[in-house]
């Protein structure tokens, strides 16, 4: 069966190839090549992008370790689901269009971002010099931005997830100024953006971390309160006696019952991501959700129930990127606070090791020269 992203090779390119998933050391999982087959344009709905930067996310750490993908992660290509990863990971990227299908809505030279676009799951992704991207998950960036590629590369997926959690599912925009927001797992890239977005919309934010050395960074990002994980049960009732209007839950689904207990009446709990690398939620049943609390799981895109919101079109997504880039260019969001570390493509294994050890506060970016 012909697959929609298949194309004839057109020359060669640099790529970090996943050759030994599950190897003990992250660097041993990848082989850096400069002769990997370069793709060509698969069809009229696709673009070929010269990748300039990509970011590391947790799903890629799982794929590198040999853990199977979840069907929902295949996004618009769920019908082609398989457990095994492709040869090239990378679920988000930024770069320039070098070839554009007639029905893609893009032109050569456009600066673009692609997020959860099928790359790194269904087909080869962004850990390479070139990548193919479907038009449904590719978005224009402001063409006049002068931000470095590594800063733009820190945005695509984490920013959209954070915005969706805080604003779409978390409904912060419909709540009064000064609404209380909990970001549980705030040092992740999604957590950092959730904190920034919540503060930009006038919220009072409590950010959490397990590591004392990250407390000051979260305060620099604007958190009103920062607590360590073992302080939460004792101090939350004192600091937020009425509970949180919006809870951004990033540690894992097994925290749902716990955070529901900290949620204000008619507040929203939004779960996304698994910093603890587990999707299990022992003891949880839907009937345990209080009638006056709202609980949801947010994904950047899901071709199922509710995809009219989760699978938002470019008209909805591109303004989110523009607003973030405006915040960065104006200095309201200081890039050194959310871009934790930058690696070259050759050092992708070191980047994964850094992420495995939970050393980052914010995003790890990969610059592809």
N, C-alpha and C positions, 0 to 999 in steps of 0.2 A: 504494500500500500504506500502510495506517495504521501509524504508528510508536507504540510503547508509551508514549512520553513526550509525545505530542502532546496539546494541550489548547486550549480556547478562551481567547483573551486576556481578562483581567479587569482593566481599568484600565491604568495605566502605572507605570513604575519607573525608577530610576536604573540606568545600566549603562555599562560601558566596552566599546564594541563594536569588534570587530576588523574594520576597514573596509579596511585596506591592508596585508595581510600581506606581509612582505618589504621594506617601505619601509626606507630607509637608516637613519633615526633611529627608535628605538623609539616615541617620542611620536607620530610621524606614522602609526604603524600603527593607533592607536586613536582613536575618536571618543567623547567622553563625552556621554551623552544622559540627559535626565530624562524622556523621553517614550517609552521603549522599551516594547513590549507586555509587560505583566506576565502570567506564566502562571497558570493555575488548576490544580487537582488533576487529574492525568491518569487516575487510577483507584484502586481499593481498596488496591493494594500500594505506593502512593506517599505522600510527604508534601510539603507546600509549606513552605519554610523562609524566614523573614526572616533574610537573611544579615547577620551582624554583623562578621565578619572572614574573611579568606582568607589564604593564604600563596602565595608565589611558588615554583615549582619548575622544574627544568630542562626538563621536557617542554613547559611553556608557552613557554619561550624559543624552543624549536625550532618550535613551532606559529606563534608570532608571526613568525618569520623566513621562513615559507613552506615549511619542510621537512615532508614527509609524515609522518603518524603511523605507528606500527607496529601491526599487527593486535592484538597482545596487550594494547596499552594501552586497548583498548575494553572490557576487563574483561568484565562480565556481558552486554555488548551486542556481542560480537565478530561475531555474525551480521549486524550492521548496519555493518560496517567500511566506512570510506571514507577516502581520503587527506586530504581537505580538512577543516580545523577548522570548528567551528560559529561563529556570530557572536560568542558570548561564551565566552571561555576561563575557566579556573578549575576545577582538578580536586580541590580540597579546600575545605572551609568549616566554619564553626561558626555557630550561630544558634539561633533559636527556632522551633518548629513553629507555623505559623499555620493550617494545615488538614491533617487527617490522614485517610487512607483507612481504611476499616473493617477491613481486613486488614493494616494496616501495623505494628501493635504500638506506635504512638505516639499521643499526645494533644496537643491544643493547649496551648502553653506549655512543652512539654518543651525543655530545652537539649540540643542534639544536635551531633554532628560527622559529616561525610560525607567519605569519602576514596576516591579512585579510583572514584567512584560513577557514572561514565558522563558526567557533566557536564564540559564542556570538551573532550570527544572526540566522543561520539555525539550529545549534545544540549547546549544552553546550560548554562554552568557558573556558577561562583561569583563572577565579576567583575560582580556585579549585586546589587540590593537584595533580590531574591527569586530562589529557585531550586527546581526540583523534584528530589527525591532518591528513589531506589528503596530500599525497606526493607532489601534485602540489604546495602547499603553505607552505611547510616545507623546511628549508634550513640548511645545515651544518654551524656551527660556527667553527672558528679555534680551533682545539681540544686541543691545548697546551696553550690556553689563561688562564691567572691566574686572570683576572678581576673578581671582585665580581659579584654575580648574579644580584644584584640590578642595577649595571651599564649596564650589558648586557641586562637586562630587559627594559632599557630605549631606546633601539635601534630599535626593529623590524619594527614597522610600521612608526613611525615618520621619521626615517632615510631614509627609502625607498621612502616615499612621498617627502621629501625634495630633495633627489637626483634626483628623476624623474622630479620634478618641475624645478630645476636649470639646470640640465644637459640634460635630455631627451627632455622635452618640451621646456625648456628655452634656450637650445642650447648654454650654456655658453662656453662649450669646443671648439666651432667653432668660438668663438669671440676673438678678440685680448686681450692680457694681459692688465689689467687695465680697462676692460669693466665696465660700470656702472650698478649696481644692486640695486634695491629697494626691501627690504623685508618689506611688509606692514602687520604688526601684528607680529613683530619679537620676542615677548616674549613667544609665544606658543612654544611647543616642536618642531613642524615642522619648525617654524621660526628660532629657535636657530640653528638647524642643517643646514637650508638653509644658514644662515649667515656663519657658520663654513665652509661649502662646498664651498661657493662662495669665501671666503678669501683664502682657500686652493688652489684655481685655479686662484689667482691673481687679483680678481675683486676689484673694489672700491665700498664699500657697504654703503648705507643709510638704517638704521634700524629705525622702528617707534614703538612707544608705546603710550598708553593713560595715563600711570602712571609715574609721575616724579621719584618715588622711584626706578624705574627699569632702568633708564637711565644709571647709572654707570655700572650695570651688562652688558648691551649691549656693552658698551665701552670696558669692560674687555674681552668680547668675540671677540673683534677685529673690531667692526663696525667703519668705518671711520667717519661717522656722525650719530648722533641720534637725532631725532626730535619727539616732541609730536604731537599728531594728529591735534591739532588746529594750528600748525605751518606750516603744509605741503604746503598749497596753496600759502603762502607768501614766503617761503624760498626755495622750490624746484627749481623754475626758476633761483634763484640766485646761488645755489650750483651746479645744473646740467642743465645748459642752453641748452644743446643738448639732454636732456632727458635720459632715462634709456634704456640700451640695453636688459636687462631682468628684468621683474617685477614679483615678487612672491607675489601673492594676497591671503592673508589668512583671511582677515576680513570678506569678504562675497561677493557673486555675485553682490550685489547692489553697489559695488565699481568699477565695470568694466569700466563704462564710464569715471569715474573720473581718474582712473589710465591710461587709454588709452591716455588721454591728457598729461600725463607726459612721454610717451614712445617715444624713439628715432625712427627715420625712419628705418623701417625693424626690429624693436625691437619685443620682445616676451613678452606677458602678459600671465601668467599661473595662473589659479584660482584653489584653492583646499581648502576645509575646510570652516567652517562657524563659526568664533569666535562670530559673532553677532547672531548665532543660527537661521538664516533665509536664505532660498534659493531663496527668491524673488529678482527680479531685476526690479523695476518699471521703465518704460520708455525705457527699452533696447530692441532693435531689431537688428538682424544680419546686416541689411543694414547700421547700424550706425558704423560698424567697418571700419576704414580707410583702403584703399587698400594697404597701405604701413605699416600696423601693423598686427601682428599675435596674435590671441587670442585662447587659448585652456583651457580646464578643465582637470586637472590631477587626476587620481585615481591609487592607487597601482595596481589594476587589474580590468579589465572590459572585460567581455566576449561579446564584441560587436565590432563595427568598430574600428580598430586600436589595437585589442588585441594582435597583434604580438609584440607590444612594451609594452603596459600596463601590459599584463600578462606574463612578462618576465620569462624565465626559470632559474633554479638554476645556470646554467653556467654564467648568467648575474648578478644574485642577490648576490651570495656568495662572489664575489670579492668586492662588495660594503661594506658588513659587515667586510671583512678582512681589507680593507683600513681604515675604521673607527676605528676598534680595534687597528690597528697599530698606528694611530694618538693618541689614548687615552694612550696606553701603553708607547709611546715615550714622552708623556707630551705635545705634540702639541695641543691636545684638553684636557683641564683640566676638569676632570669629575665633580668636584664640581660646575662648571659653567653650566652644562646642566642637571644634576640630582638635581632637586630642593628639593625634600623631599621624604623620604621613609617611608611607612606604612606597618604594618602587615596585613594579610588577615582579621583578626578579626576587624580591624579598617577601613574596606573598605568604610563605610559610612562617616567617617571623611575625608578620601581621596577625596571622591566625593564633600564633602562640601568645602574643600580647593580649588578644581578645579572650582566649581561653582562660587566662589568668585574671580576668576581670580588672585589668589595670587601667582601662580607659574611663574617662569621664566625658561622654560625648562620642563623637564619631571617629573611627579609624578610616582614613582615606588612602586610596591607592592611586598614585599618579602614573599615567602610562605615556611615556615620551616616544 
